[in-house]
């Protein structure tokens, strides 16, 4: 269970880019950071990179796919059990929204004649 004086943070989508840098900064300030990523291998590699910066006491990895309800529930249980609280949440993970059919988009002439497009024929899937 968490120590009352420690601060705990979660950064989603943190194996690279902005999320990775946020983890590094939070950990350098003494905050325990749970670095999350969909891909366990990439997440663990990111943790190792952060440990090279001397932040091994402050970085923990947990796999998380923010688009998967079962993954979210498992992660929430992990946080409750291990820390009992969460002080900082950085929702950095990106997810796909609508998926476009590239050929249909090109055939629509978008860009040549403006935005007069029947999007229902181009958007093939939505993320709900």
Secondary structure, DSSP 8 states (H G I E B T S, - for coil): ---TT--EEEESS-SSHHHHHHHHHHHHTT-EEEEEESSHHHHHHHHHHHHHTT-TTTEEEEE--TT-HHHHHHHHHHHHHHTS--SEEE-------SEE-HHHHHHTTTTTS-S---GGGTEEE---
